[in-house]
């Protein structure tokens, strides 16, 4: 009665509140009730007692609010503690459970680790090289600026041209599509410290480049526009050379160093983070002012687009500016502007993308594996879970338990995987081909780690949850039938079969691709190049360093050098040339052929022209197929030797010898008479165009800087050739370049890609085999009783074996059919990287099918033997 | 009879002391304190509850719902081991303090020892 009164008086509602609020209200109410009762017992009237109880309680609203606060706090704290305690218990239990199934746990964790490891390693490379190639501010709007001949490039090479200073100035002044355009150049210089010559990497930039790249000098200052324009001899050191060669000494400021014989004042040090946009370059040691008013030089361009401007728009604007000021080559060549994001200029971008796809397939196989490992386990645990549910474990509690186990596996697998990925990345970096040197910048970054984590958690947790919810549905069945096979429903069996087929299909796809690449590389290595790289070396005479610039002096120097090298015993032949293996030399003009209509003015093109001596052909071992060598090698000679493809293309029906051609620039050029036809030669390796036209011209009055030498000894036999250069006054003579290495280097990238793809294929195959093994073992275990009955009824071991093996092979064949079909379509992605292999190469497809089925049979061996060893009596009695 | 206002900070110790015998609910504690203090302590009932909540949050008390002799649901407070330790330390400190203050207030001028210099 009193309680009701209290409730009425204070309007305390006990409904619709949170628990802790209700608790507080109830406690206060009880207090007031007891106090009032106490007062009534002491003789007060009921009404009076309520009033007094409230008075004694003090400020009711205020204290209630405070008590609410305290209670809420307490509640939260308790929940947290409880949750933590539960989590700890879950984890401990999970550890215990997993420890009881060591093999299953190890296989699952390793599968996950392999998949994540491979993905992490490759994605680190992709992320560094393709997604974040240049680390300047607003990198998404950074574009590289080039020019390309708009037509008539028939050199067989992709030619990009550095815009001239004049064009660069116009672009900088007038292009509105850009927030900023920067120009730069890179090179090397000879530095002398204490009479010790060494070569350093130089970068030439404008003062504004520093803010464009978002950096500032470590010490000192950047040069000014004035200094750049007045060609001041000032230099900023790169951080690494400052630390290594100058002992991080801040007093270098104001000191002088000698670069290429001239003295430069050091005015600052730039941080190592500042890099030129071409990522493959080594870090710049010396930062020098770029003279943007020197119209003799070309320069690299890089720009930051205004937000929302498309590259096409920018390209059109640059083109129109260029048209307005006229081409630097006058009417000789028409050039287009090229505006492209740095990522599209990454070398072997296609190969990297291919590897990304490959590794994604590996990851898929790994996930499929984890999925059916989890599924298989969950079904064998149906009974355990059902018992726990029957003993009163809530559904959520069971789900939590499964979650804890999955998270534990995911965490271990991911950690191992990231570690494996880190190792893999470093292996990749150390194996990198020289043409993919920028690979060394690859790092494990946040994005990659995030993806690895997401994949790890998703693949385990999602399937564990699926399994959990399914198991919840059939828990009572599992108990009632009391049979292990209760849960092995037809649907589940189908899901597992499907997973194996998927894995097999993905593996087949990879095997086909890898086989094609292996065959490509074999073809590349054994390709007929049309010349003999073995024993062939080239030396570039560094005229600039020796300050020999007059053509006559260069020619005299070369002749003297050739005469002395010829006397080295091991040297069998040698020649001077503009184009040693690995190098091209172009003439620009219109190629006119006598007796054929003159080419239009717009057909100005690049023509590979090698100015060389007769001995070139013998030294290279390029045979002449028709005609003769030059008979006139004077400066006024008008003879030319062409390559076979050019001859065949130009004079398909007749003899090339005696025909006349000329390269027109100003229309005053003389006609050249073809005296011989040389066989086609791929002097830059098998990947260069074999049939591009090449003209060989007699030495004339041009000066060649390169000497090719054929020696019967190895590189060591050419040590005298280097010594001779030194005797002739060259202080830093170059080492002879091996033609074999040039050729080898040309295919080291395909070889690298092939190696990685093969690794991933083996990995995927291994995982798929584990998957197949798992499923087959599981099937045998599930059907132990059935097999036992069949043996008891007289089935021969051969019959039993055939059944088990047959179902495994059926899965593999299913996978192979799907995989090979996918490969027939998917190999178009790698078509561009194939050499001498059709994209429907029957060998690759056969290998794919045979290897796949072979591996599947191997994976079935143990489960089959287990099936054969089943003892019918115990198998039937076991249930 | 003059009523004494409870000094700041001492209510906590008094509450812990009350609970050192047996678990009690809020009203029992108030009742005990009033009787133990011979009705001379002037405590707002609400202040007591705030003290209880505060002590519970600090882990010196634990609380759980129970049933009174008259079958009413009530929140019973128990001293935790931490609370007991705290009570012992506080009591000791309080006794020393009270003794010192008492000594000073009751001593004659000469009773203060002379400086040893």
Boltz contact constraints between the chains, C-beta under 6 A:
constraints:
  - contact:
      token1: [A, 27]
      token2: [B, 75]
      max_distance: 6.0
  - contact:
      token1: [A, 30]
      token2: [B, 74]
      max_distance: 6.0
  - contact:
      token1: [A, 31]
      token2: [B, 26]
      max_distance: 6.0
  - contact:
      token1: [A, 31]
      token2: [B, 27]
      max_distance: 6.0
  - contact:
      token1: [A, 34]
      token2: [B, 27]
      max_distance: 6.0
  - contact:
      token1: [A, 56]
      token2: [B, 45]
      max_distance: 6.0
  - contact:
      token1: [A, 57]
      token2: [B, 45]
      max_distance: 6.0
  - contact:
      token1: [A, 57]
      token2: [B, 46]
      max_distance: 6.0
  - contact:
      token1: [A, 58]
      token2: [B, 44]
      max_distance: 6.0
  - contact:
      token1: [A, 58]
      token2: [B, 46]
      max_distance: 6.0
  - contact:
      token1: [A, 63]
      token2: [B, 46]
      max_distance: 6.0
  - contact:
      token1: [A, 66]
      token2: [B, 50]
      max_distance: 6.0
  - contact:
      token1: [A, 67]
      token2: [B, 49]
      max_distance: 6.0
  - contact:
      token1: [A, 67]
      token2: [B, 53]
      max_distance: 6.0
  - contact:
      token1: [A, 70]
      token2: [B, 53]
      max_distance: 6.0
  - contact:
      token1: [A, 70]
      token2: [B, 57]
      max_distance: 6.0
  - contact:
      token1: [A, 74]
      token2: [B, 57]
      max_distance: 6.0
